């Protein structure tokens, strides 16, 4: 028992004891959330807690006993957060009714019903009022249904977005598992960029830094180790790698409790929606202005008539009804001026595009991404995994100063027989210990390699040389691990040998690791000084590999004869070069064609990679990115350029190699701010997060991407394929064009109706198109027009025109000419009918006005219908 702690401090609840466990969820929560070292020691530390949870920190949970698994879920819960109840359909109906225009129409309908019934009786007087109510209800229900379906779609997409797969150890095997399936006692493997999936305790690991800013707001990372083993859900691994044991899950975690107190806000309006709503507001104000002027003119005419008739001070019910009719005419003008169909068109178009993009392997996280990508003028793309397949294989090596082709297992096996035994031993020790990957046996008894593509390639190479991963790991004790990061561009380990002594291994970017070496192993297995001739030979080999589009890594080691403290950083010089390996990562099928499509669409593709410049140039040429007039530059050179030099350089840069996260961020920032480009950036690592955030649209890789990168992105490319990015751009352009077409269609309807009613009301004192008629026209035309125009899929022709960019006009002069031309045509038809309709059709008698208004209304509908059925002509004007 531990000093100062009494066993009576904690009593195991009876139901927990009956289920076979010795610690409850509340106690686990208080240990982790409270960072309570005292309680943790009382329970026997991490090992003691694991025993009380009936798990093993080595083999993980045993899932063969289904009864125990069910009891574990009942006692400790599952790793899911309680979500807020979805809003019901009737809430959307209520929100649709809040529209100011509909409120005004509702008042008009009420007044019309009362006045009509009082003056003409129920059958005759209720027509207009009931008609307005019916049109209001139909508009409300169309809007509510659209918004409700959109909300359901967003919930589906949000659920898809939260499906995260992590690596755990269960039943003694390392395997992949959804975070939703985690239970207390699970052993989870975490690396740089991963999000901590639940509250838990550190088991083992190296150099683990946790970013807790999402919970605490503190930007300074927290070091997690055996002295401070507490890890909280929702935080992120900033550096290092580790194993953790899950303690509490779901709503019992600190993140879950925080989420319970918060309600997720609504979706932000996209820039295009804001822009269109602004257009609608301006047009609405114009309509209100015309309505006020119309009402004033009509009322002034009534006053003038009564003044001339000498009845200025005598007012009757008929005068009140006439003023009410003028008010209805003014309201009609407001109704026809406001383009109520615009928000509906945007909603339909974006929702349709998001759903279809999901089928095309692109998950849209932010609604604005649909339209922004359509305006993109530049794509800054990673190389590995995006332009290439990200399935790497060691195909060439230069071990002990001898260059060999090892693209087949038989060639790798023959390499072993030609190498000195001591060199083979050092090489295998380095490959299997200085790695972030792992060789495991899965439940089927088959060998499986886990890790990044580069690590997987090296481990496969080590196995083909006859190495034994487990034997090499058990033969040494790791003292310190420095994981790879983009600043140092290398990783390393310090190990304690069984025979005594300490040894350091390092690997990474060839130029950087080679610069840290002063010795090399020769073909006889002897360690000799690294003279100028040897350095030149190795540098030429690196260039040769790189020119063949191979990714090069240098492997080196050193004996630490003076001892080593784990608190100190690893040595940066004095290493002995073991050799250089060339890793092949083939270009993805279809990438060259996709780059060509981007070029024809006016989109510049730039490669930004941490790889060797020769490798980057070779891949860029193969993809069609690097042209004769383009520039390839290295990150260090880019950093040294002055602002004046960058102004000349940046537009010509097509390849940036050996780039740091800051270089990528700087390039994106200059393209956006200095040159006004609309920039899309791809990224998969934690280090890409700043550039993804800076870009107009961030594209994260769904397979290779870390959770930090995905959270910083607007769109997740589910298949990590560059061709999918081009598809996203095509959909973005389709959304933009579809909404442009609808705006042209909508403005034609509104301009004609506004001019006709305003001019007729001012000149004749009556409007040819009533509020009920125009409401039905607007509703039918808006809804059907939105469905027809907003859901049109993209076509290849969209990628044969220049991008709109940041400063492009939404409504071009060609569009205005088309709108005004069509409006003038419709206006002349309707005005001619109103002016000469009675004589033209020999209309006479008490019903002549009603018949004429019916003819005018039908002509108006016919003009709109003929316009909407000839939508293909709009495409010609937009080209």
N, C-alpha and C positions, 0 to 999 in steps of 0.2 A: 504494500500500500504506500501511497505517496505522502510525504510529510505535509502536515497542515490541512489535509483533505480527509473528511470523514465519509465512510461509505453511506452514512445516513443522509448525505446530501442529495442522493438520487435513489428513487425506488422505481423499479420497472413496472409499468402498468400491467394489470392482469391479462388484458387482451393481447398485449405484445408478447408476454411470456408464453401464453397459450399458443401463439402462432409460431413459436420456436426461436424468437429473437430476444436479445437482452438489452436493447436500447430503443427508445421511441423516437418518432420523427421530430417532436418538439425539442427533445434534448439535443439531437443532431443539429437542428436549426440554431439553437442557442450557442452551440460550440462554434459553428462556422460564422454565423452572422456577427456574434459578439467577439470573434477572434479570441476565444476564451482558452488560453493555453492551460490554465489550471484544470478546467474540466476535461480537456483532452488528455492530460496526463493521468487524471483520475481514472479514465476509461482505458488506460494502457496505451496511449498514443494511437497513431494511425493503425498499427497492427492490431491493437486491442479492439478498436472500433470495428475493424474488418471482421474479427472473430465474432463480435456481438451481432454483426449483420449477416453472419453465416456466409462469408465470402472469403476469397483469398487475394492478397495483393499481387500474387504471381499468376494464378490461373483464372482469376475473375470469378464471376457468378457461375454456378452450375444450374443449367436450365433443363436438365433431364427430369427433374422432379416437378411436374406441372402443378401439383398441389402447393408446394413450397413457393413456386413462382406466383401463383394466385394469391396466396396469403401475403406475400411481400407487396403486391400491388394494393391489396386491401388495407394494409397497415400504413404504408408509406406513400401511396398514391402513384400517379403516372406523371410523366414529364410533359404536361400540356397546361397551357394557361387558359383560365376561364375567359371567354370572349364576351364582349358586350352583345346584348340581344340585338339582332338585326332589326332595322326599322321596318315597320309594317307598311303595306301598300297604302293604307289610309293616311299615314303620315305624309307620304308623297303627294296624295290628293290634296291634303290640307295646305301643303307648301305651294302647290300649283295655284291654289285659290288666292294666294297672297299677292298675285300679280296686280299691280295698280290698275292697269287697263281693264282687267276682268272685274275688278271691284267697281270701277266706274260703270261698266256695262251691266253689272248686277244691279246697281242703283237705278240705271235707266230701265232695266227690265221690270223692276218693282214698280217704278212710277208709271211705266207704260201699261202694266197690267191694271193698276188701280184706275188710271184715267180712262183707259180703253173700256174696261168693264163698266165703269160709271156712265160713260157717254154712249157706248154702242152695245152694251150687253156682253154676256159671257162669250157667246160663239164668235161674234165679229170682233169684239174689242181685245180678246186675249191672244190673237194671232201673233202680233209682233213680240209681245212679252214672252210668250212661250217659245217662239223661235229663237230669241236672244238667249234664253235660259238653256235651250237645247244645244246651241252652238258653244256656249260657255262650258257646259258639262263635257261636251265632246273634246274641246281643246284641253280641258283639265285632265281628262282621263288619258288622252294621247300622251301628254307631257308626263303624267304620273307613271304610266306604264313604261315609258322610255327610261325615266330616271330609276325606277324600281329595278328594271332589268339590268341597268348599268351597275347599280349597287351590288346586285347578286354576282355580276361578272367580276367586279373588283374583289369581292370576298373570295371567289374562286382563285383569282390570280394571286391574291395575298397568301392564301393557303399554299399554293404552289411555290411561292417565293420562300416560304418558311421551311420547306422540306430540305433539311440539311443532313448529309450523311457524314458520319465520323467513324473513326477506327476504335474498336474496343477489344478487350480480351475476355472471352467467355469460354467456359469449358476447356481452358488451356490453349485456345486457338485465337489468334488475332484475326478479326473479321470486321466487315463494314456493317454499320447499323444506323437506322434513322434516330435522330435525337429524341423523337417521340417515344421510342421503345426503351429508353434508358430507365434504369431502376437503381435505387440506393444499393451500393455494393459493387456496381459495375466499375471496371478499370478502363479508363479512357486515355487514349494517346493523343497528345496535343503538340502542335508545332507552330512556328511563326505564322501569324495571320489568322489562326483559328480562333473561333469564339468559344468561350467556356460555356458548355451546354447546360450546366446545372451547378448548384452549390456543392463543393466537395473539398477534399483534402489532398495535398501534394504527397505523392508516394515516392517518386524518384525523378531525377532530371538534371539538366545542366543549364546554368545561366538564364533562368526563367525570369523575364520581366513582364508584368501584367499591367495593361492600360485599364485603369478603373474609372476613367473620366466619364463613362456613360452612367455610372452610379454616383460617384462622388463629386464629379466636376473638376477634380484635380488632374492637371495635365502631367504631373510627374509620375512616371511608372513606378510600380511597387515590385520589389524583389521578393520572389516566392521560393522558399526552400524548406528544409526540415525544421528550422527554427520558426519560420512564419509560413505554415502550410495551408493557409486558408485561401480558397479560390471561389469567386462568386460568379453566379450566372450572369451572362450579358457582357462580362468584361472580355478583353481580347489579349491574346498572347503577342506581345510586342517583340520579344526576342527569346531564343532558347527553345527547348523542347522538354517534355515531361510526361509522366503518367500521373493521373489523378484518380482518386476513388470518389464516386458519387455519394453524397451524404443526403441531400434533400432534393426533391424534384418538384416541378410544376409550381403551383401556387404557394408551396411552403418555402420556396427560395426567396432571397431578398428581392430579386428582380420581379418575381411573381407578386409579392406583396406590394411592390411599387406600382406594378401594372394595375393592380386591383383598385388603386386610388386614382388612377388616371383614365380618361376616356380619349380614345384616339380621335383626332380632329378630322374634319372633312377633307376631301381632296382639293388641292389648290387649283385655281383656274389656270389654264395654260395661257401663254402670251397671246396666242391667236384668239382664244376666247375673250380675254380682256380687251383685245383690239376690236373684236366684233361687237362685244357688248358696248364698247365706246361708240362705235358706229351706230348701233341701235339707239343708244341714248341721244346722240346728236340728232338723228333723224326724228326721234320721238319729240325732241324739243322743237324741231322745225315744224312737225305736225301740230304740236300744241300752239305754236305761234300762228299758224294758218287757221287753226280752229278758233282761236280767240279773235283773230281778224274777221273770220267769217261770221261768228256770232255777233260781233260788234256791228258789222255791216248790215246784217239782217235785222238786228234790233233797232239800229238807227233808221232803217227803211220803215219799220213799223211805227216808230215815233214820228217820222216825217209824214207818213200817211195819216196818222191820227191828228197831227197838228194841222194839216191841210183840211181835214174833214171837220175840224173843230171839236173833236172828241178827246182831246189830250188829257182832260181830267176825268174822263169816264172810262173805266176799265171793266171788262166783263170776263166771264169764264172762257169765252172763245179766245180772247186776247192772251189769257194765261196759257191756254192750250197751244196757241201759236208760238209763244215764247218757248214753251216746252219742246215744240217741234224744232225750233231753231237750235235749242240745246242738243237735241238728238242729232241734228245735222253736224254740229260742231264735234260731238263725240265720235260720230262716224268718221270724220276727217282724222281725228287722233288715231282711231282704230286702224284705218288703212295706211297711215304713215308709219306706224311702228312695225318693223320687220320681225314679228314674233317667231318666225321660223328659223332665224339664225342660230340661237342656242340649241335648238333641236337638231339642226344640221350638223353642228360641231359635235354634239353628243353622239349622234348616230355614226358619224364618220370616224371619230376617234375610237369609239367602242368597237366598231366593226373592224377597224385596222388592228387594234390590240388583239382581238380574238384570232384574226387571220395570221398575225405575226407570230402568235404562240404556235400555230401549226407549222410555221416556217422556222421553228427553233429559235425564236427571239422572245424573251419574257420582258415585257415593258413594266418597269417599276414606277416610273413617273409619267403621267399622262402627256406632259409637254414633249416628251421624247419623240412621240409619233410625228409631230409636225416639225420639230427642230431639225431632225435628221434630214428632212426633205430640203432644208436650206443649206446643208453642210457644203463647204467649199474645200475642206481639207480633212483627211483622215490620217492621224498619226498612229501607226500600227506597230505592235510588237512583232518580233520575228518568230520566236519559238512558240509553237503551239497554235499560232494564229495563221501565219503564212505557211508554216510547216506542220507536219503531222504530229509532232511532239512524241513520236515513238523512236527513241534514239538507240543506236547500236554502235559499238566501237568497231570501226572498220580498218583503222591504221594505228600503228604504235611505233614509238621510238624509245625502246627500253634498252638501257646500257649502250646508248649511242648507235643502236642498230634499228633501221627503219624496216618494218614488216607489215604486210597486209594480213589482217586478221578478221576478215568479214565473214568467215565460216568457222564453225566449231573445230573442224579438223585442222585448219590453219592455226587456230589458237592453241590447240593441243601440241602441234609441232613446235610452236614458239617456246613452250616450256622446256623441251628437250635441248633447245639451242641456247638457253639462258643459263647463267651461273645459278647454282642452287641458292646461294645467299641472296641474290637479287630477286629470285622468285619468292622467297620467304618474306622479304621486305615488302615487295609489291602486294602480295596477298594480305599481309598484316595491315598495310595502309588502306587497301580497298575495303576490307571487311570491318575495320574499326573506325576509320575516319569517314563515316557515312551517316546520312540522315535516314537511310532506308533500312530495310530489314528483309531477311529471307525466312519465311515461315512455312509451316506445313498446315494446310487448311483441313477442314473437317472431312474432306474426301481423301485425305492422305496424300494430296498432290502438293508439290513445292510451289510456292507463290512468292513473288518479289514485290514488296511494297515500297513506295517512295516516289520521288520526283522522276521524270523521264531520264534526266542525266544520271541520277543515282542508280536507277534501274539498269541503265546501260553498263555502268561500271561494275555493278554486282553480277550481271550476266557475264561480263568479261572475266571476272574473278572465278566464277563457277566453271566457265569453259576452260580455264587454266588448271582445273582440278582442285580448286580451293574448297574448304569446308567452312561455311559461315559460322556455325555454332562453335566449332572447335577453335577458330581464331578468336572469337569473342571471349571464350572461357579461358584462353591461354594468357590473358592480360587483365589488368584492372584499370579502368578508365579513371583518371584523376581529374581531368578538366576537359570540357567540350566547348569549343567556340563555334556555334552554327554559322553557316554561310550568311552573309548579308551583303547588300548591294554597295556598301561603302568600301569595305575591305576587299570585296570580290574574291574571297577565299574562306575556307573553313579549316579547322584543325582540332586535334586531340592530343592530350598528354596522357601517356599510359605507364603503368608500373608493370615491369616484366617479372615473370615468375622466377627467373634466374637472378633477379635483382637489377636495379638501375631504372632510370626513367628515359623514355623516348617520346619525341614529339613527331607527329605526322601532319602535313598540310597539303592541301590541293586547292586549285582554283584557276583563275585566269592565267594563261601561260606566261605572258610577259611579266606579270606581277610576281608570281611564284618564282620564276626563273631569276628575276632580279634579286630575290632573297637568298639565292644559292651561291655558294662559293666553292662547292665541290660537286663531283658527278661520279656515278658508277660506270666504269668502262666495260668493254665487252668481255673482259676477263673476270669481272666481278670485283675489281679493285676500286677503292675510293681514291680519286685523283683530283688535284686542283682544277677548277673550272677556268681554263686559260682562254685567251681571245679566240683561238681556233675552234675550241669546243663551243664557246658561246655563239660564234657565227654559224656553226653547223646546226645548233639547236634552233637558232632564230630562223635560219633558212627552212628548217623542217616545219616550224610553226607557220611560216608564210606559205609553204607548199601545201600544207594541210588546209590552211584557210582559203587558199585559191581554189581548192577543190570543194569548197563549201562545207568543210568539216569544222565542227566546234572543237577547239583544242583545250585540254586541261593538262596542267603540269602537276606531277606528283613528287613530293620531296619529304625528307625526314631529317632529324638530327638527334644525336645523343645528348641528353641533359646531364652531363657529368657533374655539374656544380649544384645539382638538386633543383627543386622547383616547388613553389608555393601556389596552391590553387587560387589564391586571392590575386596573384599577379597575372598580367596578360601574357599570352604566348609570345615567344621570341619572334622577331620580324626579320631576322637575318641569320646567316650561319648555317643554312640548310644544305643537305646533299641531294642533288637531283636524281631521282630514280628513273624518271622518263616522262614522255609526253604521249598522250593518247588523242586520236582524232575520232570524233563522234559524228556520225551522219544522221541528219534529221531531214528527210525528203520534203520537198515542197508539196503542199496539199494539192490534190487534183482540182482543177477549176480555178485556182488562184490567179494564174496568168490571164485567163479570160476575164475574170472579175476586175482585175486591175485595169485591163483594157476598156472595160465598160465604164469604170470610174473616169478614166481619162477622156472618153468620148462625152461623158456627162459633165465635164468641166470640174471634176473633183480631183484634187491633187493628193496622191497617196505618198506618205513619207514613212520610212522605216526607222524606228527608234529602238535600239537594242543595246544590251550590255555586252554583246559578243565582239570578237575581234573584227577589225574593220575590213580585212580581206574576206573573211567569211560573210560578213554582212553585205559587202559589195557583190560577191558571187551570187548569193541568194537573191539580192535585189535585182540583179540583171536577169536572173532566171525567171523572176516574177514579172519583169517588165516595169519595175519601179524606177530603177536607175537608168537615166538616158544620157546621151552624149553631152547635153548642155547642163546636166544636173551636177550637184556637188555632194560628195561623201566626206564627212568630217568626224573626228573623234571628240568625245565629250570634253577632255582636258583642253583641246585647242579651242573649242566653242566657248568655254568659260573665260578664256583669256582675251576674247575679242571685245573691243570697245563698242559703245552704243552706235557710233557712226559706221563701224565696220559691220555690225549686225544688221543695220538697215539695208545694206547692200547684199549681205550674205543669206539672211533667213529665207527670202523668197526662192532662192535657188537650192536650198538644202533638200535633198531627197533621201539621204541616209545619214543617221547619226549613230555611230558605234561607240562602244565603251562609255555609254552615257550613264550618269547617275540620276537618281530621282529628281534632283534639283535641275539638272540639265533639261530633262523632259518637261518639267514644270515651266522653266524659263522659255523654252521654245514655244510651248502652247500659249503662254501669256503674251509673248511678242506677236504671235500670229493673230490672236484675238484683239488685242488692244491697239497695237501699232498698225497692223495691216487690215484690220476690220474683217478678218476671216471668221466664218462659222466653223468651229473646230470640233471634230469627233476624235476621241482618244480611246484606244483599247488598252487593257491592262489585266494582269492576272495576279500580281503580287501585292503584298501590303505596301511595298515601296511605291507602287503606282497610284496609291490613293490621292496624293496631292494633285497630280496631273489630271486624274479622273474628275476631281472636284473642280479644278480650274476650267476644264473644257466646257463647251456649250452642251455637249452630250458625252457622257461617259459610258463606255461599252466594256463590261467585265466578262471574263471567260467563265462559263458555267461549270466546266469540268476541272480545269487547272486553277481556276481563280480561288483566292482565299476569301474568307467571309468579309474581311475588311474591304477588299477590292469590290466585292459585290454590293456592299452597303453604300459605297461611294459612287456607284454607277447608276445610270438611268435605265439602261437596257442590259440584260444578261444574255449573252450569246450562248445558248444551251449546248451547241455542238462545237464551240471553240473554232469555228470556221470563218475565214475572211469572206467567203462567198455569201454567208448569212448576213454580214454587215452590209454588203451591197443590196441585199434584199430589203433590209431595214430602210436604207436610203430610198429605195424605190417606193416602198410603202409611204414613207414620209412625204415624198413628192405627190403621190396619189392623193393623200389627205389634203394637201394644200390646194391641188388643182380641183378636187371635188368641191371643196368649200368655195373656191373662187367661182366655179360654175353656178353653185347655188346662189351666191350673192348676186351674180348677174341676173339670174332668173327672178330672185326675190325683189330686187330693186326695180326691175321692169314692171312688176305687178304693182308695187307701191307708188311709183312715180306716176303711172297712168291714173290710178284711182285717186290719188291726191289732187292732181291737176284737174281732172274731170269734175270731181265733187266741189273743189274750191271755186273754180271758175263758174260752174253752173249755179252754185249757191249764191255767189256774189252778183251774178248777172240776172238770174231769173227768180231767186228767192227759194229755190228748191233743189234738192240733190237727186240726180237720176239713179244713183245707187244707194240703197238704204243700208243701215247698219247691219241688219240681218243678212242681206245678200252678200255684203263685203266680208262679214265674218265667215260665212260659209266658203266663199272663194278663198280667203286667206287660209282657212283651216285645211281645206282640201288641197289647195296648191302647195301650201307649206309642207304638209305631211307627206303627200305623194311625191312632191319634188325632192324632199329630203331623202326619202327612201330610194328614189331613182338615182339621184346624183351623188349622195353621200356614201353610198355603198358600192360604187363602181370600183372593181379591183384594178390594180396597177397593170401597166403593159410596158413592153420593152421600149416603146417610143418615148416614155418619160425620161429615160436615161440617155437620150440623144440631144438634149437641150441643156443650156447652161443653168447652174443653180441660181435660185433667187437671191441668196446671200442675205446679209444683214440689213442692207439698205434698199432692197427691192420693194417696189410699190405693190400693195396687195391688189389694187384695182388699177389696171393699166389704162393708158389713153385709148388704146384699141377697144378695151372693154367698155369704157365710158361712151365711145361712139356707138357701139352696138346697143348699149342700154338706151341711150337717148334716141337712136334711130328706131328701135322697136317700140319705145314709148310713144314717139311721135306718130308712128303708124297706127297704133292702137287708139291714141287720143283722137286722131282725125276721124277714124271710123266711128267712134262713139259720139264725138261732138257733132258729126254730120247727121247721125241718127237723131240726136236730141234736137238739132236745129230744124231739120227738114223731114223728120220721121213721119209726122202726121200727114203732111201733104204727099210724101212719097208712097205711103201705104194707105192713103185715103181713110185715115182714122177720124171718126167723129162719134159724138155721143158721150154719155156719162162715164163709160169705162175706157175712153181713149187714153187717158193718162196712165192707167194701170197697164194697158196693152203696150204702150210705148216704153214704159219702164221695164216691162218684161223683155221686150225686144233688145233694149240697151243692155240689160243684165246678161241675156243669152249671148249677145255679141261679145261682151267683155269676157265671158267664160270661154267662148270659142277662140278668141284671140290668144288667151293664155294657154288653152289646150294645144292650139296649133304651134305655139312657141315651145311648149314643153315636149312635144313629140318630135321636134326637130333639134334636139339637144346636140346632135353631132356637129352642127354648124358652129357651136361655141368652141369646139376643139380647134377648129380652123383659125378662129380669131385669137385663141390663146397661144398658138404656136409661134 
